[in-house]
Amino acid sequence: MKSLDLQILVSFHLLFAAVFVGSNVFLDFLLTPRLDLIPPGQAARLGDKLGTDFAWLNWIALLGSPLSGLLLLWRLGTFSSLADPSFYVTGYGAALLSMMTIWLTLMVTAAILTFYLRPRVVVKLPYDATRQQVEGSRTNAMDYAKWMKRLARYNVIASSIVIFIGGFLRFGGFPF
């Protein structure tokens, strides 16, 4: 019988993964395409407000995943294996390294989305903005929005792959 603390750690780890994948699937496949169905001003306002909420949710999931994962490794007594290079040539080590590498790329894309692209898409113009300022900011915002869409799609695909790798880890790692 597994101990309660181990079951709780696994539950939190799975919850963080589910929240990250689920929120990204929802944003990319359900919400974003439907924003075209409402007037642009309302879509921009809704996108701004929901974008902030989802950014917080995703950052909590992205930071909670490695924390719970490292606590799991420590609890299972395999934390010290992370410092041993020969660990990564085993099936379990290779799967774990793949998972950690993809997580790192997700952190990079989340940082780009949150701190670089999002502020450039959500442009706050002064009340007395000229037509050229409005047109220029709209064109730039559309270009940045295209990059946001690409990175959001990457997040969906990469996080789904991490879920599959987690399935391999559950049963001992990659079969080699």
Order of alpha helices (4+ residues) and beta strands (2+ residues): alpha-alpha-alpha-alpha-alpha
